[in-house]
């Protein structure tokens, strides 16, 4: 004969379920929600450029370092070499970067922006400033600075 389950009073049931709430007060979950918002806003504001956040970061790294090569890019982005190769191939196919031979070393090359890449970076710089303003619209300048500092500490913890 099947046993009847005992009815648990609502107050006890709610207390029991509360222990399964892994989101409330969770830094990881809150960071994930923020990331989703950032990606949504990024593609809303910059999607017409055909760039992803990772490609924007790669372009910025290439633009700001005249000695950038594929290995250094992979390390800077914290990605595997083959992933960096795909990234560089995509940026090169888009006409934004080029590979430049290194004198005396036929196996190495440096990465540089093309003229199109430089123009794209200028437009991107202005639009990224607008993007950053929208992200931080509800924060004071001091709060934004504090948040960036705290997130940098969390991100760099090994």
C-alpha positions in Angstrom: 0.0 0.0 0.0 1.5 3.4 -1.0 2.4 5.7 1.8 0.9 9.1 2.0 3.2 12.0 2.1 3.0 14.2 5.0 1.8 17.7 4.2 4.4 20.3 5.2 3.1 23.6 6.5 3.8 26.5 4.1 6.1 28.3 6.5 8.3 25.2 6.9 8.3 24.6 3.2 9.4 28.1 2.3 12.2 27.9 4.9 13.2 24.5 3.4 13.3 25.9 -0.2 15.2 29.0 0.8 18.3 26.8 1.4 18.3 26.1 -2.4 18.5 29.8 -3.4 22.0 30.0 -4.7 21.5 33.4 -6.4 20.7 35.8 -3.6 23.8 37.5 -2.5 25.9 35.6 -5.0 28.8 37.6 -6.4 29.2 35.1 -9.3 25.5 35.2 -10.2 25.4 39.0 -10.0 28.5 39.2 -12.2 26.9 36.9 -14.7 23.7 39.1 -14.8 25.9 42.2 -15.3 27.8 40.4 -18.1 24.6 39.5 -19.9 23.5 43.2 -19.7 26.9 44.3 -21.0 26.7 42.0 -24.0 23.1 43.0 -24.7 24.0 46.7 -24.6 27.2 46.1 -26.6 25.4 44.5 -29.5 22.6 47.0 -29.3 25.0 49.9 -29.6 27.9 48.4 -31.6 26.5 45.4 -33.3 26.4 47.1 -36.7 30.2 47.1 -36.7 30.3 43.3 -36.9 32.7 43.1 -34.0 32.5 41.0 -30.8 33.8 42.3 -27.4 36.7 39.9 -27.8 37.6 41.3 -31.2 37.3 44.9 -29.9 39.8 44.0 -27.2 42.1 42.3 -29.7 42.0 45.4 -31.9 42.8 47.6 -29.0 45.7 45.5 -27.9 47.1 45.4 -31.5 46.6 49.2 -31.9 48.4 50.0 -28.7 51.4 47.7 -29.0 53.7 48.0 -32.0 55.4 44.8 -31.0 52.2 42.7 -30.8 52.4 39.2 -32.3 50.0 36.3 -32.3 51.6 34.6 -29.3 51.6 37.8 -27.2 48.0 38.5 -28.3 47.0 35.0 -27.1 48.7 35.6 -23.7 47.1 39.0 -23.4 43.6 37.7 -24.1 44.2 34.6 -22.0 43.3 32.3 -24.9 44.9 29.3 -26.6 47.1 29.9 -29.6 44.7 28.3 -32.1 41.9 30.6 -30.9 44.2 33.6 -31.3 45.0 32.4 -34.9 41.2 32.3 -35.6 40.8 35.8 -34.2 43.7 37.2 -36.2 42.4 35.4 -39.4 38.9 37.0 -38.9 40.3 40.5 -38.2 42.6 40.1 -41.3 39.7 38.9 -43.4 37.7 42.0 -42.3 40.6 44.1 -43.5 41.3 45.5 -40.0 44.7 44.0 -39.3 47.7 42.8 -41.3 50.6 40.6 -40.6 54.0 42.3 -41.1 57.2 40.3 -41.6 60.0 40.7 -39.0 63.3 41.4 -40.6 65.7 38.5 -40.1 63.0 36.0 -38.9 60.9 34.5 -41.6 58.8 32.6 -39.1 57.7 35.6 -37.1 55.4 38.4 -37.9 53.9 41.4 -36.1 50.3 42.4 -36.1 49.3 45.9 -37.1 46.2 47.8 -37.9 45.4 48.6 -41.5 44.2 52.0 -42.6 40.7 50.6 -42.4 41.5 49.2 -39.0 42.7 52.7 -37.8 39.5 54.3 -39.1 37.4 51.6 -37.4 39.3 52.2 -34.1 38.6 55.9 -34.2 34.9 55.3 -34.7 34.9 52.6 -32.1 36.7 54.8 -29.6 33.9 57.3 -29.7 31.1 54.7 -29.6 32.8 52.8 -26.7 32.8 56.0 -24.7 29.0 56.2 -25.2 28.7 52.5 -24.3 30.7 53.1 -21.1 28.5 56.1 -20.2 25.4 54.0 -20.5 26.8 51.2 -18.4 27.7 53.6 -15.6 24.6 55.9 -15.9 23.4 55.0 -12.4 26.8 55.4 -10.8 28.7 58.4 -9.6 32.2 58.9 -10.9 33.6 57.7 -7.6 31.3 54.6 -7.5 32.4 53.8 -11.1 36.0 54.1 -10.1 35.5 52.0 -7.0 33.6 49.3 -9.0 36.3 49.1 -11.6 39.0 48.8 -8.9 37.1 46.0 -7.1 36.4 44.1 -10.2 40.1 44.3 -11.2 41.0 42.8 -7.8 38.5 40.0 -8.3 39.6 39.4 -11.9 43.3 39.3 -11.1 43.1 37.0 -8.1 44.9 33.7 -9.0 
